């Protein structure tokens, strides 16, 4: 299903996007050495409830997970890259953390992810990997607009990631979003320009470049959810929800 939102729904999407951005930044600010992943999950739960919003994750039971997810935020650390199930792990100095949050408010969802390093140790290769996903995300957003095609976004993202030297996995990528969190079209993190669905004003997309340092192969944890690099290498993930407008794309999940 591909949804095209009207003006009222787009206004609600902006509210949801601002909320997701604020919660992610609050969790990042409080994530430090000694913090447990289950604490981060409880922070997300409280902030979502305080805003009168709903988690898109708690009852989520897709075919690729052992559902329901049962938590409020995806917490992926070091070699974990996607769908990290919060568990009893205490953050250590130099850990690379990715937080992925999707929230629905007034019937419209928004989705975003950030990666960062906790503590004083800042490995340069980890910082470079985070930077590559952020640059790829910006490149994808820059080509998104009415008349462009999904392949244009995929090509822009993939070009940045490939030039930075990272293998690209196409099993999971960006997606449409609206009244539900995951919708068509799928947006792979590499592709051919000029191909795929033509973008229209009112379309919401969640773009999410993610990479693993030296492999494109994923393995699934025993928890049935957490996806890790097959080689144990570090990973990074960046994501924004955008709205296609008459003259480009608006990022809904920026901190205002």
ROSE-964171 format. One record per residue: x negated, y negated, z of N, C-alpha, C in turn; residue in one letter. Coordinates in steps of 0.2 Angstrom, whole numbers, plus 5000, padded with zeros to 4 digits. Each point is the difference from the previous one (the first is absolute). Example, Ala and Ser with C-alpha at 12.3 -4.5 7.8 and 13.67 -1.06 7.14 Angstrom:
BEGIN
493450285039500449945000499649945000A/500249954996499649945001500449955003S/
! end
This chain:
BEGIN
499650065000500449945000499649945000X/500149954996499749945000500549945001X/499949965005500549955002499749934998X/500549964998499849934999500449965005X/499749965004500349975005500349934998X/500549985003500349934999499749955005X/500249944999499749955004500150015008X/500550025002500250015007499550065003X/500050054996499550065001499349985000X/499849964996499349975000499849965006X/500549965002499949975006499950045006X/500450065000499950055006499350034999X/499850014994499450044999499449955002X/500149945000499549955002499950015008X/500650005003500050015007499750065002X/500150054997499750075002499350004999X/499849974994499349994999499649965005X/500349955002499649965005500050035006X/500550045002500050045006499450055000X/500050044994499550055000499349975000X/499949944997499349975000499849985008X/500549975003499949985007499850065005X/500450054999499950065004499350034999X/499850014993499450034999499449955003X/500149944999499449955002500050015008X/500650005003500050015008499650065002X/500250064996499750065002499250004999X/499849974994499350004999499749965005X/500349945002499649965005500050045007X/500450045001500050045007499650074999X/499850024994499750064999499249995002X/499850035005499349995002499750075003X/499450005001499750065003500350025006X/500250065001500450025006500750014999X/500349974995500750004999500250074996X/500650035003500250064997500549994994X/500050054996500449994994500850005002X/500150045005500750005003500249945003X/499549965002500249935003500249964994X/499650004994500249964995500750024997X/500250065000500650024998500649975004X/499850005007500549975005500149924999X/499449974998500149934999500449994994X/499950044994500549994994500750015002X/500150055004500750025002500349945003X/499749975005500249945004500249944996X/499549994995500049944996500650004995X/500150064997500550024995500749995004X/500150025006500650005004500149935002X/499549965002500149935002500349964994X/499850024994500249964994500750024997X/500350055004500650024997500050044993X/499450034999499950034994500050085001X/499850044995500050075000499450034997X/499750055003499450034997500250044994X/499650004995500150044994499750075001X/499750015005499650065001500350065005X/500349985005500250045006500350064997X/500549994996500450064997499950024993X/499449984998499850014993499850074999X/500350044995499850074999499950014993X/499549984996499950014993499750074999X/500050024994499850074998499250005002X/499649955000499350015001499850005007X/500549995005499850005007500450055004X/499850025006500350045004500549965005X/500549984997500449955003500550035006X/500349955003500049934999499349975003X/499849944998499349975002500049995007X/500649975003500050005007499649945004X/499749964996499649945003500249944996X/499749945002500249934997499449974996X/499450034999499549974996499550064998X/499849994994499450054998499449985003X/499650045004499449985002499450054998X/499749974995499550054996499349975002X/499550055003499449985002499450034997X/499549974997499450024997500250044994X/500050075000500150044995500750014998X/500549985004500750004999500149944996X/500550014995500149944995500749985000X/500550055000500749994999500450045005X/500649975002500550045004499750025006X/499549975003499750025006500550005006X/500150065003500550015005499749985007X/500349955003499749985007499950065004X/499450005004499950065004499549975006X/499850045004499649995006499349994998X/499849944997499349994998499949935002X/499449995004499849935002499549974995X/500149944998499649974995499349995003X/499550014996499349995002499749944996X/499449985002499649954997499950024992X/500149964996499950014993500550044996X/500650025003500550044997500349954994X/500150044995500449964994500750025001X/500549955001500750025001500449974995X/500550044997500549984996500750005003X/500349955000500750005003500549984994X/500550054999500549994995500750005003X/500449944999500649995003500549984995X/500650045001500649984996500649995004X/500349954999500649985005500649974995X/500650025003500649984996500349955005X/500349944997500349955004500649974995X/500650015003500649974996500150044994X/499850065000500150054994499550004995X/499449965001499550004995499350015003X/499650044997499450035003499449964997X/499450005004499449974997499450055003X/499550004997499550055001499349974999X/499550015005499349974999499550045004X/499450004998499550035003499349965000X/499750015006499349965001499550055002X/499449994998499450045003499549955003X/499750025006499549965004499650045004X/499549975003499550045004500149975007X/500050055005500049985007499350005003X/499949955005499450005004499549964996X/499450005003499449964997499750034994X/500050074999499650034995500449994993X/499749974995500449994994499650034994X/500150064999499650034994500149974994X/499549984996500149964994500350044995X/499950064999500450044995500750015002X/500250005006500750005002500349934998X/499749945002500249944998500149994992X/499550034997500149994992500650044998X/500150065003500650044997500749965002X/500049975006500649965001500149954995X/499449964999500149944996500250034993X/499850054997500150034994500850014999X/500350035005500750015000500449935000X/499749955004500449945000499949964994X/499450014996499949974994500550034995X/500050075000500450034995500849985001X/500249995006500749985002500149944997X/499549955001500149934997500150014992X/499550044997500050014993500750024997X/500350055004500650034998500649955000X/500049965006500549945001499949954994X/499449994998499949944995500350024994X/500150064998500250024993500850015001X/500350005006500750025000500449944999X/500550014996500549944998500550034995X/500549964999500550024995499750024993X/500250054997499750024994499450055000X/499649995006499550055000500250075002X/499650054999500250075001499650035006X/500350055003499650045005499350024998X/499950024994499350024998499549945001X/500349944999499549945001499849995007X/500450015004499850005008499550065001X/500250064998499650065001499349984997X/500049984994499349994997499649955004X/500349945002499749955004499750035006X/500450035004499750035006499550054999X/500150054995499550054999499349974997X/500049954996499449974998499649975006X/500349975004499649985006499750055004X/500450055002499850065003499450044997X/500150014993499550044996499449965000X/500049934999499449964999499650005007X/500450015006499750005006499750075002X/500150054995499750075001500450055004X/500749995001500450045004500450054995X/500050065002500550054996500749985002X/500450014995500749985001500550065000X/500450015005500550055001500749974997X/500350044996500749984998500650035002X/499950045006500550045003500549955003X/499749955004500449955004499749934997X/500549965000499949934998500549955002X/500149954996500549955002500750024998X/500549965001500750034999500549945000X/500650014997500549955001500350015007X/500349945002500350005007500649955000X/500450015004500649965001500550025005X/500550034999500550025006499750065003X/499550034997499650065003499349994999X/499650035003499349995000499650024994X/500250074998499750024994500450014994X/499949974995500450004994499650004994X/500350024994499749994994499949924998X/499549994996499550044997499450015004X/499750064998499350025003499549954997X/499549985004499549954998499350045001X/499750034996499450045001499549945000X/499450025004499549955001499450004994X/500250034994499750004994500550014995X/499949974994500450024994499949964994X/500450004995499949974994500449944999X/499849944998500449945000500550014994X/500649965001500550004995500450065000X/500050045005500450065001500450005006X/500650035000500450015006500649955000X/500350005005500649965001499849925000X/500549964996499949935000500249965006X/499649965003500249975006500549944999X/500550005004500649955000500049965006X/500249935000500149975006500550035005X/499950005006500450045005499750065002X/499550034996499750065002499550005006X/500150045005499550005005499550064999X/499449995001499550054999499550005006X/499850065002499550015005499450024997X/499549964999499350024997499550025005X/499750065000499650025005499350044997X/499549964999499450034998499750035006X/499850075000499650035005499550044997X/499450015003499550044998499650045005X/499750054998499550045004499349994998X/499550005004499449984998499750044994X/500050065001499750054995500450054997X/500650005000500550054998500649984998X/500450034996500749994998500450055003X/499850055004500350065002500349995007X/500650015001500350005007500150065003X/500050005007500250065004500549985005X/500550045002500549995005499850035006X/500149965006499950025007500550055001X/499950045006500450055003500749965002X/500049945001500649965002500550004994X/499850024994500450004995500149934996X/499749955003500149934997499349974998X/499549995005499449964999499650034994X/499949964995499650014994499349985001X/499550045000499349985001499650024993X/499449975000499550014995499850075000X/499950044995499850075000499350015002X/499649944999499350015002499849975007X/500549975003499949975007499849934999X/499949974994499849934999500549955003X/499849945001500449955002500549974994X/500549975002500649984996500249935001X/500449974996500349935001500649994996X/500549965002500649994997500349935001X/500249974995500349935000500750004996X/500549975003500650004997500449945001X/500449974995500549955001500650024996X/500649975003500650004996500049934997X/500250014993500149944996500750004997X/500249944998500649994996499949974994X/500250034994499949974994500549944999X/499749944998500449944999500049984993X/500449954999500049974993499349994997X/499649985004499349984997499450035003X/500150065003499450045003500250045005X/499750005006500150055005499949965007X/500450015005500049975006499850065005X/499549995004499850055005500449985007X/500450055002500550005005499650025007X/499550035000499750035006499449965002X/499949944998499449955002500249985007X/499549985004500149975007500249934998X/500549975002500249934999499749955005X/
! end
